[in-house]
Amino acid sequence: MAIKQKSLGMNFTLLFRYSYREATPRLLSVVVLCFICLIGYSDKANGETLTKDEPYAILQDRLIRDGFERSHIRSLYSRPEMTLDQRALAAYFSHREATLNYDQFLARSSIDRTIDYLGRHQKALKQAQSLYGVEEEVISAIILVESRLGTFIGKHLVLNTLSTLAALDDKDCRDMLWNAYAKQKAPGSRKKFETWARRKSTWAYGELKAFLQYIEDQKVDPYSIRGSYAGALGIAQFMPSSLLRFAQDGNRDGQINLFQHADAIESIANYLKQHGWRPGLKRHEAFRILLRYNHSKYYADTILRVAERLEKLRPK
């Protein structure tokens, strides 16, 4: 200890032998270096120092730069389940709308279950039809196709799904997906894959920000919300951006929760009305509006066919 003190004393003596002009820049450099080290130590002590190898490190920094609170973002992404979901990415990448079996929703068993749904949720459906002018058969048909009347809402953690898709903005994440899956099963070239991944990451980042806004506004636990491999959630299978713009508190309990039938029913009705739905639409007009809910022509046609069967077969 005595030796160290003597050494320090000699160093300070030598330091002050320099001219004022020479000493000042050196002292300033020492102060700046110490300040930087202290900041790094503080971040590490608080568990906030991230490396590029950690899941979503780049994504977290991007969210923080866009105005989300640092401590909140760090906390959200600190859970072990927050890791790149390769299965969801693979499912999304290989999704082909034309291969889906829409005929299953036109089977008599599906129609009968939907007729039963109309009876069980008659109050909410009639209220939505009265307020928004959307026929209850159309609303019920959408719920049948979207979530099998609320019985199949998806099992992927929405926060993680959207984060995984948004993280495709990072080259390392794109390389991982290409090498692990897409290279063998992709229908096109690496260039096509890169174009798809960049487009999806831009879209998913917007949806992720909307989801973070929703959980903050509604004070809900993000780890309790599961949905599709694309991030759609609830009985109505809304994307978070649609949830913020069109979702309604159908049961008037003070919270918007699309896992509750009354909220989902009224939210669907409001969505369609805001996109031009009105009583007495011609079929081609209704078809065009339904394409805003899902861009698939198979989907829009199935909704209308189910609604037509419901109107014909349900008890009057």
C-alpha positions as CSV (number, residue, x, y, z in Angstrom):
1,M,0.0,0.0,0.0
2,A,2.8,2.4,0.8
3,I,4.5,1.7,-2.5
4,K,1.3,2.5,-4.4
5,Q,0.9,5.8,-2.6
6,K,4.5,6.8,-3.3
7,S,4.0,5.9,-7.0
8,L,0.8,8.0,-7.2
9,G,2.6,10.9,-5.6
10,M,5.5,10.7,-8.2
11,N,3.0,10.5,-11.0
12,F,1.1,13.7,-9.9
13,T,4.5,15.5,-9.5
14,L,5.5,14.6,-13.0
15,L,2.1,15.5,-14.4
16,F,2.2,19.1,-13.0
17,R,5.6,19.7,-14.5
18,Y,4.0,20.0,-17.9
19,S,2.9,23.4,-19.1
20,Y,-0.8,24.3,-18.7
21,R,-1.4,23.9,-22.4
22,E,0.0,20.3,-22.4
23,A,-1.6,19.2,-19.2
24,T,-5.2,20.3,-19.8
25,P,-5.9,18.0,-22.8
26,R,-4.4,15.0,-20.9
27,L,-6.5,15.7,-17.8
28,L,-9.6,16.1,-19.9
29,S,-8.9,12.7,-21.6
30,V,-8.6,11.0,-18.3
31,V,-11.8,12.5,-17.0
32,V,-13.7,11.5,-20.2
33,L,-12.3,8.0,-20.0
34,C,-13.3,7.6,-16.4
35,F,-16.8,8.9,-17.1
36,I,-17.3,6.3,-19.9
37,C,-16.1,3.5,-17.7
38,L,-18.5,4.5,-15.0
39,I,-21.4,4.5,-17.4
40,G,-20.4,1.1,-18.6
41,Y,-20.1,-0.2,-15.1
42,S,-23.5,1.2,-14.1
43,D,-25.2,-0.4,-17.1
44,K,-23.6,-3.7,-16.4
45,A,-24.5,-3.5,-12.7
46,N,-28.2,-2.9,-13.7
47,G,-28.2,-5.8,-16.1
48,E,-28.7,-3.4,-19.1
49,T,-25.5,-4.1,-21.0
50,L,-26.3,-6.1,-24.1
51,T,-24.1,-7.8,-26.7
52,K,-25.1,-8.5,-30.3
53,D,-25.2,-12.2,-29.5
54,E,-28.1,-11.8,-27.1
55,P,-31.6,-12.3,-28.5
56,Y,-33.2,-9.0,-29.8
57,A,-30.3,-6.8,-28.7
58,I,-30.5,-4.7,-31.8
59,L,-34.3,-4.7,-31.8
60,Q,-34.4,-3.5,-28.2
61,D,-32.1,-0.6,-28.9
62,R,-34.3,0.4,-31.9
63,L,-37.4,0.4,-29.7
64,I,-35.7,2.6,-27.1
65,R,-34.6,5.0,-29.8
66,D,-38.2,5.2,-30.9
67,G,-39.3,6.4,-27.5
68,F,-40.1,3.3,-25.4
69,E,-38.8,3.4,-21.9
70,R,-35.4,1.7,-21.6
71,S,-36.1,-0.1,-18.3
72,H,-39.4,-1.4,-19.5
73,I,-38.0,-2.7,-22.8
74,R,-35.0,-4.4,-21.0
75,S,-37.5,-6.0,-18.5
76,L,-39.8,-7.3,-21.3
77,Y,-37.0,-9.0,-23.1
78,S,-35.2,-10.4,-20.1
79,R,-37.5,-13.4,-19.9
80,P,-36.1,-16.8,-21.1
81,E,-39.0,-17.4,-23.4
82,M,-38.0,-14.3,-25.4
83,T,-35.9,-16.0,-28.1
84,L,-36.0,-16.2,-31.8
85,D,-38.9,-18.4,-32.7
86,Q,-37.7,-20.4,-35.8
87,R,-40.9,-22.5,-35.9
88,A,-43.1,-19.4,-36.2
89,L,-40.8,-17.9,-38.9
90,A,-40.8,-21.2,-40.9
91,A,-44.6,-21.4,-40.6
92,Y,-45.1,-17.8,-41.8
93,F,-42.6,-18.2,-44.6
94,S,-44.2,-21.4,-46.0
95,H,-47.8,-20.1,-45.6
96,R,-49.8,-20.4,-48.8
97,E,-53.4,-19.1,-48.6
98,A,-54.5,-21.2,-51.6
99,T,-53.7,-24.5,-49.8
100,L,-56.0,-23.8,-46.8
101,N,-59.1,-26.0,-46.6
102,Y,-61.9,-23.4,-46.5
103,D,-64.5,-26.1,-47.4
104,Q,-64.4,-27.3,-43.8
105,F,-66.3,-24.2,-42.7
106,L,-69.1,-25.0,-45.1
107,A,-69.7,-28.5,-43.7
108,R,-73.0,-29.0,-42.0
109,S,-71.3,-29.7,-38.6
110,S,-69.5,-26.3,-38.8
111,I,-72.8,-24.6,-39.8
112,D,-74.6,-26.2,-36.9
113,R,-72.0,-25.1,-34.4
114,T,-72.2,-21.6,-35.7
115,I,-76.0,-21.6,-35.4
116,D,-75.5,-22.6,-31.8
117,Y,-73.0,-19.8,-31.4
118,L,-75.6,-17.3,-32.8
119,G,-78.0,-18.5,-30.1
120,R,-75.5,-18.3,-27.2
121,H,-74.3,-14.8,-28.1
122,Q,-77.5,-13.4,-29.4
123,K,-77.5,-10.3,-27.2
124,A,-74.0,-9.2,-28.2
125,L,-74.6,-10.0,-31.9
126,K,-77.9,-8.1,-32.0
127,Q,-76.3,-5.1,-30.2
128,A,-73.5,-5.0,-32.7
129,Q,-75.9,-5.3,-35.7
130,S,-77.9,-2.5,-34.2
131,L,-74.9,-0.2,-33.6
132,Y,-72.9,-0.9,-36.7
133,G,-75.3,-2.3,-39.3
134,V,-73.3,-5.5,-39.8
135,E,-75.4,-8.7,-40.0
136,E,-74.9,-11.1,-37.1
137,E,-74.5,-14.0,-39.6
138,V,-71.5,-12.2,-41.2
139,I,-69.9,-11.5,-37.8
140,S,-70.4,-15.2,-36.7
141,A,-69.0,-16.4,-40.0
142,I,-65.9,-14.4,-39.5
143,I,-65.5,-15.8,-35.9
144,L,-66.0,-19.3,-37.3
145,V,-63.2,-19.0,-39.9
146,E,-60.8,-16.9,-37.8
147,S,-60.8,-18.9,-34.6
148,R,-63.3,-21.7,-34.9
149,L,-65.8,-19.8,-32.8
150,G,-63.1,-18.8,-30.3
151,T,-61.8,-22.3,-29.6
152,F,-58.6,-22.0,-31.6
153,I,-56.8,-18.7,-31.0
154,G,-53.1,-19.8,-31.5
155,K,-50.4,-20.8,-29.1
156,H,-47.5,-18.5,-30.0
157,L,-46.5,-15.8,-27.6
158,V,-47.5,-12.6,-29.5
159,L,-44.7,-10.5,-28.1
160,N,-42.1,-13.0,-29.2
161,T,-43.7,-13.7,-32.6
162,L,-43.7,-10.1,-33.6
163,S,-40.2,-9.6,-32.2
164,T,-38.9,-12.5,-34.2
165,L,-40.4,-11.2,-37.4
166,A,-39.2,-7.7,-36.7
167,A,-35.7,-8.9,-36.0
168,L,-35.4,-10.1,-39.6
169,D,-34.2,-6.5,-40.2
170,D,-30.9,-7.8,-38.8
171,K,-28.7,-9.7,-41.3
172,D,-27.7,-12.3,-38.7
173,C,-31.3,-13.2,-38.2
174,R,-32.0,-13.5,-41.9
175,D,-28.9,-15.7,-42.3
176,M,-30.1,-17.9,-39.5
177,L,-33.5,-18.5,-41.0
178,W,-32.1,-19.0,-44.5
179,N,-29.5,-21.6,-43.4
180,A,-31.8,-23.4,-40.9
181,Y,-34.9,-23.6,-43.1
182,A,-35.5,-21.4,-46.1
183,K,-32.5,-22.6,-48.2
184,Q,-34.0,-26.1,-48.4
185,K,-37.7,-25.2,-48.7
186,A,-37.8,-21.7,-50.2
187,P,-39.7,-21.5,-53.5
188,G,-37.3,-18.9,-54.9
189,S,-33.8,-17.5,-54.7
190,R,-31.9,-16.0,-51.8
191,K,-32.6,-12.6,-53.3
192,K,-36.4,-13.3,-53.2
193,F,-36.1,-14.4,-49.6
194,E,-34.2,-11.3,-48.6
195,T,-36.9,-9.1,-50.2
196,W,-39.6,-11.0,-48.3
197,A,-37.7,-10.9,-45.0
198,R,-37.1,-7.1,-45.2
199,R,-40.7,-6.4,-46.1
200,K,-42.0,-8.5,-43.3
201,S,-39.7,-7.1,-40.8
202,T,-40.8,-3.5,-41.6
203,W,-44.4,-4.6,-41.2
204,A,-43.8,-6.6,-38.0
205,Y,-41.9,-3.8,-36.4
206,G,-45.0,-1.5,-36.8
207,E,-47.2,-4.2,-35.4
208,L,-44.8,-4.8,-32.5
209,K,-44.9,-1.1,-31.5
210,A,-48.7,-1.2,-31.7
211,F,-48.8,-4.3,-29.4
212,L,-46.5,-2.5,-26.9
213,Q,-48.8,0.5,-27.0
214,Y,-51.8,-1.8,-26.4
215,I,-50.4,-3.6,-23.4
216,E,-49.4,-0.3,-21.9
217,D,-52.8,1.3,-22.5
218,Q,-54.8,-1.7,-21.2
219,K,-52.4,-2.7,-18.4
220,V,-52.3,-6.3,-19.5
221,D,-49.6,-8.9,-19.0
222,P,-47.9,-9.4,-22.4
223,Y,-46.9,-12.9,-21.5
224,S,-50.5,-14.0,-21.2
225,I,-51.3,-13.1,-24.8
226,R,-50.9,-15.9,-27.3
227,G,-51.9,-15.9,-30.9
228,S,-51.1,-17.1,-34.5
229,Y,-47.7,-17.5,-36.0
230,A,-48.3,-14.1,-37.6
231,G,-49.1,-12.3,-34.4
232,A,-52.9,-12.1,-34.8
233,L,-54.7,-12.4,-31.5
234,G,-58.0,-13.0,-29.8
235,I,-61.3,-14.5,-31.0
236,A,-61.4,-12.0,-33.9
237,Q,-57.7,-12.5,-34.8
238,F,-56.9,-8.8,-35.0
239,M,-53.4,-7.6,-35.7
240,P,-52.3,-5.1,-33.0
241,S,-52.5,-2.1,-35.4
242,S,-56.2,-3.0,-36.1
243,L,-56.7,-3.6,-32.4
244,L,-55.6,0.0,-31.6
245,R,-57.8,1.5,-34.3
246,F,-61.0,-0.6,-34.4
247,A,-61.3,-2.7,-31.2
248,Q,-64.3,-2.0,-28.9
249,D,-65.3,-2.7,-25.3
250,G,-68.4,-4.7,-26.2
251,N,-69.3,-5.7,-22.7
252,R,-68.6,-2.2,-21.2
253,D,-66.3,-3.5,-18.5
254,G,-63.7,-0.8,-19.0
255,Q,-61.1,-2.9,-20.9
256,I,-60.7,-4.0,-24.5
257,N,-60.1,-7.7,-24.5
258,L,-60.5,-9.6,-27.8
259,F,-60.4,-12.9,-25.9
260,Q,-64.0,-12.1,-24.7
261,H,-66.8,-12.7,-27.1
262,A,-68.7,-9.4,-26.7
263,D,-65.5,-7.4,-27.3
264,A,-64.6,-9.5,-30.3
265,I,-68.1,-9.3,-31.8
266,E,-68.4,-5.5,-31.6
267,S,-64.8,-5.0,-32.7
268,I,-65.5,-7.0,-35.9
269,A,-68.6,-5.0,-36.6
270,N,-66.8,-1.7,-36.1
271,Y,-63.9,-2.8,-38.4
272,L,-66.3,-3.7,-41.2
273,K,-68.4,-0.5,-40.7
274,Q,-65.2,1.7,-40.8
275,H,-64.3,0.0,-44.1
276,G,-67.7,0.8,-45.7
277,W,-70.1,-1.9,-44.6
278,R,-73.7,-0.9,-44.5
279,P,-77.0,-2.8,-44.5
280,G,-78.2,-4.1,-47.8
281,L,-74.8,-4.3,-49.5
282,K,-74.6,-6.2,-52.8
283,R,-72.5,-9.3,-52.7
284,H,-69.6,-7.9,-54.7
285,E,-69.6,-4.8,-52.4
286,A,-69.5,-7.0,-49.3
287,F,-66.8,-9.2,-50.9
288,R,-64.6,-6.2,-51.5
289,I,-64.9,-5.0,-47.9
290,L,-64.1,-8.5,-46.5
291,L,-60.9,-8.4,-48.5
292,R,-59.8,-5.7,-46.1
293,Y,-60.1,-8.1,-43.2
294,N,-58.2,-10.8,-45.1
295,H,-56.6,-10.3,-48.5
296,S,-57.6,-13.8,-49.6
297,K,-60.4,-14.2,-52.2
298,Y,-60.9,-17.7,-50.9
299,Y,-61.5,-16.2,-47.4
300,A,-63.9,-13.5,-48.5
301,D,-66.0,-15.9,-50.6
302,T,-66.1,-18.4,-47.7
303,I,-67.4,-15.8,-45.3
304,L,-70.2,-14.8,-47.6
305,R,-71.2,-18.5,-48.3
306,V,-71.2,-19.3,-44.6
307,A,-73.3,-16.3,-43.8
308,E,-75.8,-17.2,-46.6
309,R,-76.2,-20.7,-45.2
310,L,-76.6,-19.4,-41.7
311,E,-79.4,-17.1,-42.8
312,K,-81.1,-19.9,-44.6
313,L,-80.8,-22.7,-42.0
314,R,-81.0,-21.0,-38.6
315,P,-84.3,-21.1,-36.8
316,K,-86.4,-18.0,-37.4
